[in-house]
Amino acid sequence: MSEIRQAMAQAQVGRALCICTTLEEFPAVHGLATTYDNFWATVGVHPDNEGVTEPTLDDLLQRGNMPRVVAVGETGLDYYRLGERTHVDMHWQRDRFRTHIRAARQLQKPLVIHTRSASADTLRILREEGEDGSAGSAGGVFHCFTESQEVAREALDMGFYISFSGILTFKTAQDLRDVASWVPLDRLLIETDSPYLAPVPYRGKINNPSYVCQVAKQLATLRACSVDAIGELTSRNFSVLFKGVFT
């Protein structure tokens, strides 16, 4: 951890949000947030995780009320690895997603949403659970966004932010760069999705928070502004989304 924090400092990356993907790992994730004053945590069970403790509403509410837990997730839907299963068979993912949405609404903390090969169901369930940007909505962010501009537009209309990862720097990601060029500046976020998806020129290596600067550089090129400007606006957006904890 000391090496990661040193690399962050050298890259002028001052803060990090530590994402929880199982209840089993929550104590370790929360421990990072309570140990370091520039780390925060989420609570959630990733939609692609099977064979782990299934979160109840009370599980999420209890942990979501703990100090320095600022969001619910990573949650959502992932139909990418269906194998011999059909979409119908993934009802457990949809049920899990609804539990997370209900917890976020009760906590009034934002959702960190993962969606892969499942955008239609992701958007539908959010609407059915009342996530339309109106009073009482939890809101949140579509993290590591890889979907179309149409999906981005629907998410934005529902009050969500759009976050881009190192994928934005990949040669094959021109369609995604087109989306990133279009998303309103006050709804943009950047991330690493560590330890995955290291950006160019680090592709293939283990990702870490210091590499987020490469995503900022790519976004600055797309938006014809400085890297500092991207850093300032995404930091501001992050602070607004997560209720000012990063100010």
C-alpha positions as CSV (number, residue, x, y, z in Angstrom):
1,M,0.0,0.0,0.0
2,S,2.8,2.4,0.7
3,E,4.1,2.0,-2.9
4,I,0.6,2.7,-4.3
5,R,0.2,5.8,-2.1
6,Q,3.6,7.0,-3.1
7,A,2.8,6.6,-6.8
8,M,-0.5,8.4,-6.2
9,A,1.3,11.3,-4.6
10,Q,3.9,11.6,-7.4
11,A,1.1,11.6,-10.0
12,Q,-0.8,14.3,-7.9
13,V,-3.7,11.9,-7.4
14,G,-4.9,12.9,-3.9
15,R,-7.9,10.7,-3.2
16,A,-9.3,7.2,-3.9
17,L,-12.6,5.4,-3.6
18,C,-12.1,1.8,-2.6
19,I,-14.8,-0.4,-4.2
20,C,-16.3,-3.4,-2.4
21,T,-17.4,-6.4,-4.5
22,T,-18.3,-9.0,-1.8
23,L,-19.4,-8.8,1.8
24,E,-16.5,-11.0,2.6
25,E,-14.0,-8.4,1.5
26,F,-15.9,-5.4,3.1
27,P,-13.8,-5.4,6.3
28,A,-10.6,-5.0,4.3
29,V,-12.0,-2.4,2.0
30,H,-13.5,-0.4,4.9
31,G,-10.2,-0.8,6.7
32,L,-8.4,1.1,4.0
33,A,-10.9,3.9,4.2
34,T,-10.6,4.2,8.0
35,T,-6.8,3.9,8.0
36,Y,-6.1,6.6,5.4
37,D,-7.7,10.0,5.4
38,N,-7.8,10.3,1.6
39,F,-9.5,6.9,1.0
40,W,-13.3,6.2,1.1
41,A,-15.3,3.0,0.7
42,T,-18.4,1.5,-0.9
43,V,-20.4,-1.5,0.1
44,G,-21.8,-4.0,-2.4
45,V,-21.7,-7.3,-4.1
46,H,-20.7,-7.3,-7.8
47,P,-23.3,-8.8,-10.1
48,D,-20.8,-11.3,-11.6
49,N,-19.8,-12.8,-8.2
50,E,-21.3,-16.2,-7.5
51,G,-20.8,-18.5,-4.5
52,V,-20.5,-15.5,-2.1
53,T,-22.7,-14.3,0.7
54,E,-25.9,-12.9,-0.8
55,P,-26.5,-9.4,0.6
56,T,-29.7,-8.7,2.4
57,L,-31.1,-5.2,2.7
58,D,-30.1,-5.1,6.3
59,D,-26.6,-6.2,5.4
60,L,-26.2,-3.2,3.1
61,L,-27.9,-0.7,5.4
62,Q,-25.8,-1.7,8.3
63,R,-22.5,-1.4,6.4
64,G,-23.7,1.6,4.4
65,N,-24.2,3.6,7.6
66,M,-20.6,3.0,8.8
67,P,-18.0,5.8,8.7
68,R,-16.5,6.7,5.4
69,V,-18.8,4.5,3.4
70,V,-20.1,6.9,0.7
71,A,-21.8,4.7,-1.9
72,V,-23.6,1.4,-2.6
73,G,-22.0,-0.9,-5.1
74,E,-20.5,-2.1,-7.2
75,T,-23.8,-3.4,-8.3
76,G,-25.8,-3.8,-11.5
77,L,-26.1,-6.6,-14.1
78,D,-23.6,-8.6,-16.2
79,Y,-24.8,-11.0,-18.8
80,Y,-21.4,-11.3,-20.5
81,R,-20.6,-14.8,-19.2
82,L,-24.0,-16.5,-19.6
83,G,-22.5,-19.8,-20.8
84,E,-25.4,-22.2,-21.3
85,R,-27.7,-19.9,-19.3
86,T,-30.3,-17.6,-20.7
87,H,-31.2,-14.1,-19.5
88,V,-34.2,-15.6,-17.7
89,D,-31.7,-17.6,-15.6
90,M,-30.1,-14.4,-14.3
91,H,-33.0,-13.5,-12.1
92,W,-30.7,-13.7,-9.1
93,Q,-28.7,-10.9,-10.5
94,R,-31.8,-8.8,-11.0
95,D,-33.0,-9.5,-7.5
96,R,-29.6,-8.6,-6.1
97,F,-29.5,-5.4,-8.1
98,R,-33.0,-4.4,-6.7
99,T,-31.7,-5.0,-3.1
100,H,-28.8,-2.6,-3.7
101,I,-31.0,0.1,-5.2
102,R,-33.4,-0.1,-2.3
103,A,-30.5,0.2,0.2
104,A,-29.1,3.2,-1.7
105,R,-32.5,4.9,-1.6
106,Q,-32.9,4.3,2.1
107,L,-29.3,5.5,2.8
108,Q,-29.6,8.3,0.3
109,K,-26.2,7.4,-1.0
110,P,-25.3,7.0,-4.7
111,L,-25.1,3.8,-6.6
112,V,-21.9,2.6,-8.4
113,I,-23.4,0.7,-11.3
114,H,-21.7,-2.0,-13.4
115,T,-23.5,-3.0,-16.6
116,R,-22.2,-5.4,-19.3
117,S,-24.2,-6.9,-22.1
118,A,-27.3,-5.9,-20.0
119,S,-28.0,-2.2,-20.5
120,A,-31.7,-2.6,-21.3
121,D,-32.4,-4.5,-18.2
122,T,-30.2,-2.3,-16.1
123,L,-32.0,0.8,-17.2
124,R,-35.4,-0.9,-16.9
125,I,-34.9,-2.0,-13.3
126,L,-33.6,1.4,-12.3
127,R,-36.8,3.0,-13.6
128,E,-39.0,0.4,-12.0
129,E,-37.3,1.1,-8.6
130,G,-37.9,4.8,-9.0
131,E,-34.4,6.0,-10.1
132,D,-35.5,8.7,-12.4
133,G,-33.7,11.7,-11.0
134,S,-36.6,12.9,-9.0
135,A,-36.7,13.6,-5.2
136,G,-35.8,10.5,-3.3
137,S,-33.6,9.0,-6.0
138,A,-30.3,7.7,-4.9
139,G,-28.6,8.5,-8.3
140,G,-25.0,7.5,-8.8
141,V,-22.6,6.6,-11.6
142,F,-22.4,4.2,-14.5
143,H,-18.8,3.2,-13.8
144,C,-16.2,2.0,-16.4
145,F,-18.7,3.0,-19.1
146,T,-18.5,1.0,-22.4
147,E,-22.0,1.4,-23.7
148,S,-23.5,3.5,-26.6
149,Q,-24.4,7.2,-26.6
150,E,-28.0,6.2,-26.4
151,V,-27.4,4.3,-23.2
152,A,-25.4,7.3,-21.9
153,R,-28.2,9.7,-22.7
154,E,-30.8,7.5,-20.9
155,A,-28.5,7.3,-17.8
156,L,-27.9,11.0,-17.9
157,D,-31.7,11.7,-18.2
158,M,-32.1,9.6,-15.0
159,G,-29.7,11.7,-13.2
160,F,-26.6,9.5,-13.3
161,Y,-23.0,10.4,-14.0
162,I,-20.8,8.6,-16.6
163,S,-17.3,7.5,-15.6
164,F,-14.5,6.5,-18.1
165,S,-11.6,4.1,-17.4
166,G,-8.4,3.2,-19.2
167,I,-10.4,1.7,-22.0
168,L,-10.7,5.2,-23.3
169,T,-7.1,5.1,-24.3
170,F,-7.3,1.8,-26.3
171,K,-6.9,1.9,-30.0
172,T,-10.1,0.0,-30.6
173,A,-12.2,2.3,-28.4
174,Q,-13.1,5.1,-30.9
175,D,-16.8,4.7,-30.4
176,L,-16.3,5.1,-26.7
177,R,-14.1,8.2,-27.3
178,D,-17.0,9.6,-29.3
179,V,-19.3,9.2,-26.3
180,A,-16.7,10.8,-24.0
181,S,-16.6,13.8,-26.3
182,W,-20.3,14.2,-25.9
183,V,-21.1,13.7,-22.2
184,P,-21.8,17.0,-20.5
185,L,-18.8,18.2,-18.5
186,D,-20.7,18.4,-15.3
187,R,-21.5,14.7,-15.5
188,L,-18.0,13.4,-16.3
189,L,-15.9,11.2,-14.1
190,I,-12.7,9.3,-14.6
191,E,-11.4,6.1,-12.8
192,T,-8.9,3.3,-13.0
193,D,-11.1,0.2,-12.3
194,S,-8.0,-1.1,-10.5
195,P,-6.5,-3.7,-10.7
196,Y,-7.9,-4.1,-14.2
197,L,-7.8,-2.1,-17.5
198,A,-4.6,-0.3,-17.2
199,P,-4.5,2.5,-19.7
200,V,-2.0,3.0,-22.5
201,P,1.1,3.1,-22.1
202,Y,0.6,0.7,-19.2
203,R,-1.8,-1.7,-20.8
204,G,-1.2,-5.3,-19.7
205,K,0.2,-4.2,-16.3
206,I,-1.6,-4.2,-13.0
207,N,-3.6,-1.0,-12.8
208,N,-3.3,1.4,-9.9
209,P,-4.8,4.8,-9.0
210,S,-1.8,6.8,-10.2
211,Y,-2.6,5.7,-13.8
212,V,-5.9,7.7,-13.8
213,C,-3.8,10.6,-15.1
214,Q,-3.6,8.8,-18.5
215,V,-7.4,8.7,-18.7
216,A,-7.5,12.4,-17.9
217,K,-4.9,13.1,-20.6
218,Q,-7.0,11.3,-23.2
219,L,-10.2,13.1,-22.1
220,A,-8.4,16.4,-22.2
221,T,-7.4,15.8,-25.8
222,L,-11.0,14.9,-26.7
223,R,-12.4,17.9,-25.0
224,A,-9.7,20.3,-26.2
225,C,-8.8,21.5,-22.7
226,S,-5.9,21.1,-20.3
227,V,-5.3,18.0,-18.1
228,D,-5.6,20.3,-15.1
229,A,-9.0,21.4,-16.2
230,I,-10.1,17.8,-16.5
231,G,-8.7,17.1,-13.0
232,E,-10.5,20.0,-11.5
233,L,-13.9,19.4,-13.1
234,T,-13.9,15.6,-12.4
235,S,-12.8,16.2,-8.8
236,R,-15.6,18.7,-8.4
237,N,-18.1,16.3,-10.0
238,F,-17.0,13.6,-7.7
239,S,-17.4,15.8,-4.7
240,V,-21.0,16.7,-5.7
241,L,-22.0,13.1,-6.4
242,F,-20.6,11.8,-3.1
243,K,-22.2,14.6,-1.1
244,G,-19.1,16.8,-0.6
245,V,-16.9,14.3,1.2
246,F,-14.0,15.0,-1.1
247,T,-13.9,18.8,-0.5
